[in-house]
């Protein structure tokens, strides 16, 4: 059995292929087969505050005092963070900061070191 994509309109798993189109029998939504390949080729590019491209494992420096939610701690300007991991979501960067622990940061508040 082929692994066909779920319907983007209703998330149904019962899609089928017909004449170069994927068809959803539940909501009658149709979309081209090549649209899936184009979406797979596009990868999100993460950029720091200065517009430099970020990659997994990079080191970054915090450019603004950041309050740590739920505590009275603050990540100070100039704090260097090593070995970042890029993730999708509101906060782009997963990292570990010494003295604070596991954190998620937004790429707009860091610059590449």
ChimeraX commands (.cxc) that place a marker at each C-alpha (Angstrom):
marker #1 position 0.00,0.00,0.00 radius 0.5
marker #1 position 1.26,3.47,-0.87 radius 0.5
marker #1 position 1.70,6.18,1.74 radius 0.5
marker #1 position -0.47,8.96,0.39 radius 0.5
marker #1 position -0.64,12.35,2.11 radius 0.5
marker #1 position -3.61,13.32,4.25 radius 0.5
marker #1 position -6.09,15.81,2.85 radius 0.5
marker #1 position -4.94,19.39,3.61 radius 0.5
marker #1 position -8.56,20.57,3.86 radius 0.5
marker #1 position -10.10,18.01,6.25 radius 0.5
marker #1 position -7.09,15.87,7.31 radius 0.5
marker #1 position -8.72,12.69,6.01 radius 0.5
marker #1 position -6.42,9.72,5.50 radius 0.5
marker #1 position -8.55,8.19,2.71 radius 0.5
marker #1 position -7.03,10.13,-0.19 radius 0.5
marker #1 position -6.34,8.57,-3.57 radius 0.5
marker #1 position -4.50,9.54,-6.75 radius 0.5
marker #1 position -6.37,10.18,-10.00 radius 0.5
marker #1 position -4.81,11.58,-13.21 radius 0.5
marker #1 position -1.99,13.45,-11.48 radius 0.5
marker #1 position -4.23,14.80,-8.72 radius 0.5
marker #1 position -4.80,13.72,-5.14 radius 0.5
marker #1 position -8.50,13.48,-4.30 radius 0.5
marker #1 position -10.23,13.35,-0.92 radius 0.5
marker #1 position -13.45,11.29,-1.05 radius 0.5
marker #1 position -14.77,12.85,2.17 radius 0.5
marker #1 position -14.68,16.56,1.28 radius 0.5
marker #1 position -14.04,16.33,-2.51 radius 0.5
marker #1 position -10.89,18.50,-2.23 radius 0.5
marker #1 position -8.41,18.02,-5.08 radius 0.5
marker #1 position -4.76,19.13,-5.28 radius 0.5
marker #1 position -1.89,18.37,-7.69 radius 0.5
marker #1 position 0.61,15.61,-6.93 radius 0.5
marker #1 position 3.59,17.89,-7.71 radius 0.5
marker #1 position 2.49,20.36,-5.00 radius 0.5
marker #1 position 3.60,17.85,-2.34 radius 0.5
marker #1 position 7.09,17.60,-3.85 radius 0.5
marker #1 position 7.43,21.40,-3.97 radius 0.5
marker #1 position 6.45,21.73,-0.31 radius 0.5
marker #1 position 8.98,19.07,0.72 radius 0.5
marker #1 position 11.81,20.96,-1.02 radius 0.5
marker #1 position 11.10,24.21,0.85 radius 0.5
marker #1 position 12.87,24.38,4.17 radius 0.5
marker #1 position 12.50,27.21,6.64 radius 0.5
marker #1 position 15.55,29.45,6.94 radius 0.5
marker #1 position 16.28,30.76,10.42 radius 0.5
marker #1 position 17.97,34.16,10.71 radius 0.5
marker #1 position 19.38,36.06,13.68 radius 0.5
marker #1 position 18.74,39.74,14.51 radius 0.5
marker #1 position 21.39,40.83,11.97 radius 0.5
marker #1 position 20.04,38.63,9.15 radius 0.5
marker #1 position 22.74,35.93,9.35 radius 0.5
marker #1 position 21.56,32.40,8.65 radius 0.5
marker #1 position 21.53,30.09,11.69 radius 0.5
marker #1 position 22.21,26.34,11.69 radius 0.5
marker #1 position 22.01,23.56,14.28 radius 0.5
marker #1 position 25.09,23.58,16.52 radius 0.5
marker #1 position 25.89,27.29,16.07 radius 0.5
marker #1 position 26.86,29.52,18.97 radius 0.5
marker #1 position 24.83,32.69,19.53 radius 0.5
marker #1 position 24.93,35.72,21.83 radius 0.5
marker #1 position 21.84,37.22,23.47 radius 0.5
marker #1 position 21.33,40.88,22.44 radius 0.5
marker #1 position 18.65,41.86,24.98 radius 0.5
marker #1 position 17.89,41.13,28.65 radius 0.5
marker #1 position 15.31,38.33,28.60 radius 0.5
marker #1 position 13.09,37.55,31.58 radius 0.5
marker #1 position 12.68,33.84,32.30 radius 0.5
marker #1 position 8.98,33.09,32.55 radius 0.5
marker #1 position 7.92,31.73,35.94 radius 0.5
marker #1 position 11.05,32.82,37.79 radius 0.5
marker #1 position 12.82,35.99,38.82 radius 0.5
marker #1 position 15.86,35.05,36.69 radius 0.5
marker #1 position 17.06,37.11,33.74 radius 0.5
marker #1 position 19.22,36.09,30.78 radius 0.5
marker #1 position 21.63,39.04,30.52 radius 0.5
marker #1 position 22.82,40.80,27.37 radius 0.5
marker #1 position 26.00,39.17,26.06 radius 0.5
marker #1 position 25.24,35.68,27.36 radius 0.5
marker #1 position 26.83,33.20,24.96 radius 0.5
marker #1 position 24.83,30.09,24.12 radius 0.5
marker #1 position 26.63,27.15,22.51 radius 0.5
marker #1 position 25.20,24.29,20.49 radius 0.5
marker #1 position 21.76,25.57,19.61 radius 0.5
marker #1 position 19.07,23.40,18.03 radius 0.5
marker #1 position 16.59,24.97,15.59 radius 0.5
marker #1 position 12.93,23.99,15.90 radius 0.5
marker #1 position 9.66,25.08,14.31 radius 0.5
marker #1 position 7.30,27.12,16.42 radius 0.5
marker #1 position 7.00,30.50,18.07 radius 0.5
marker #1 position 10.42,30.13,19.76 radius 0.5
marker #1 position 12.91,29.00,17.09 radius 0.5
marker #1 position 15.88,27.96,19.26 radius 0.5
marker #1 position 16.18,25.16,21.82 radius 0.5
marker #1 position 19.28,25.53,23.98 radius 0.5
marker #1 position 20.80,25.05,27.41 radius 0.5
marker #1 position 22.04,28.15,29.25 radius 0.5
marker #1 position 24.49,27.74,32.11 radius 0.5
marker #1 position 22.97,28.68,35.45 radius 0.5
marker #1 position 19.42,28.65,34.08 radius 0.5
marker #1 position 18.96,25.34,32.25 radius 0.5
marker #1 position 16.89,24.34,29.24 radius 0.5
marker #1 position 15.43,27.35,27.39 radius 0.5
marker #1 position 13.66,28.29,24.20 radius 0.5
marker #1 position 14.64,31.56,22.54 radius 0.5
marker #1 position 13.40,33.58,19.61 radius 0.5
marker #1 position 15.96,34.08,16.86 radius 0.5
marker #1 position 15.20,37.82,16.78 radius 0.5
marker #1 position 16.87,38.24,20.20 radius 0.5
marker #1 position 20.21,36.61,19.34 radius 0.5
marker #1 position 23.11,37.19,16.99 radius 0.5
marker #1 position 25.52,34.64,15.60 radius 0.5
marker #1 position 28.76,34.47,17.59 radius 0.5
marker link #1:1,2 radius 0.2
marker link #1:2,3 radius 0.2
marker link #1:3,4 radius 0.2
marker link #1:4,5 radius 0.2
marker link #1:5,6 radius 0.2
marker link #1:6,7 radius 0.2
marker link #1:7,8 radius 0.2
marker link #1:8,9 radius 0.2
marker link #1:9,10 radius 0.2
marker link #1:10,11 radius 0.2
marker link #1:11,12 radius 0.2
marker link #1:12,13 radius 0.2
marker link #1:13,14 radius 0.2
marker link #1:14,15 radius 0.2
marker link #1:15,16 radius 0.2
marker link #1:16,17 radius 0.2
marker link #1:17,18 radius 0.2
marker link #1:18,19 radius 0.2
marker link #1:19,20 radius 0.2
marker link #1:20,21 radius 0.2
marker link #1:21,22 radius 0.2
marker link #1:22,23 radius 0.2
marker link #1:23,24 radius 0.2
marker link #1:24,25 radius 0.2
marker link #1:25,26 radius 0.2
marker link #1:26,27 radius 0.2
marker link #1:27,28 radius 0.2
marker link #1:28,29 radius 0.2
marker link #1:29,30 radius 0.2
marker link #1:30,31 radius 0.2
marker link #1:31,32 radius 0.2
marker link #1:32,33 radius 0.2
marker link #1:33,34 radius 0.2
marker link #1:34,35 radius 0.2
marker link #1:35,36 radius 0.2
marker link #1:36,37 radius 0.2
marker link #1:37,38 radius 0.2
marker link #1:38,39 radius 0.2
marker link #1:39,40 radius 0.2
marker link #1:40,41 radius 0.2
marker link #1:41,42 radius 0.2
marker link #1:42,43 radius 0.2
marker link #1:43,44 radius 0.2
marker link #1:44,45 radius 0.2
marker link #1:45,46 radius 0.2
marker link #1:46,47 radius 0.2
marker link #1:47,48 radius 0.2
marker link #1:48,49 radius 0.2
marker link #1:49,50 radius 0.2
marker link #1:50,51 radius 0.2
marker link #1:51,52 radius 0.2
marker link #1:52,53 radius 0.2
marker link #1:53,54 radius 0.2
marker link #1:54,55 radius 0.2
marker link #1:55,56 radius 0.2
marker link #1:56,57 radius 0.2
marker link #1:57,58 radius 0.2
marker link #1:58,59 radius 0.2
marker link #1:59,60 radius 0.2
marker link #1:60,61 radius 0.2
marker link #1:61,62 radius 0.2
marker link #1:62,63 radius 0.2
marker link #1:63,64 radius 0.2
marker link #1:64,65 radius 0.2
marker link #1:65,66 radius 0.2
marker link #1:66,67 radius 0.2
marker link #1:67,68 radius 0.2
marker link #1:68,69 radius 0.2
marker link #1:69,70 radius 0.2
marker link #1:70,71 radius 0.2
marker link #1:71,72 radius 0.2
marker link #1:72,73 radius 0.2
marker link #1:73,74 radius 0.2
marker link #1:74,75 radius 0.2
marker link #1:75,76 radius 0.2
marker link #1:76,77 radius 0.2
marker link #1:77,78 radius 0.2
marker link #1:78,79 radius 0.2
marker link #1:79,80 radius 0.2
marker link #1:80,81 radius 0.2
marker link #1:81,82 radius 0.2
marker link #1:82,83 radius 0.2
marker link #1:83,84 radius 0.2
marker link #1:84,85 radius 0.2
marker link #1:85,86 radius 0.2
marker link #1:86,87 radius 0.2
marker link #1:87,88 radius 0.2
marker link #1:88,89 radius 0.2
marker link #1:89,90 radius 0.2
marker link #1:90,91 radius 0.2
marker link #1:91,92 radius 0.2
marker link #1:92,93 radius 0.2
marker link #1:93,94 radius 0.2
marker link #1:94,95 radius 0.2
marker link #1:95,96 radius 0.2
marker link #1:96,97 radius 0.2
marker link #1:97,98 radius 0.2
marker link #1:98,99 radius 0.2
marker link #1:99,100 radius 0.2
marker link #1:100,101 radius 0.2
marker link #1:101,102 radius 0.2
marker link #1:102,103 radius 0.2
marker link #1:103,104 radius 0.2
marker link #1:104,105 radius 0.2
marker link #1:105,106 radius 0.2
marker link #1:106,107 radius 0.2
marker link #1:107,108 radius 0.2
marker link #1:108,109 radius 0.2
marker link #1:109,110 radius 0.2
marker link #1:110,111 radius 0.2
marker link #1:111,112 radius 0.2
marker link #1:112,113 radius 0.2
view
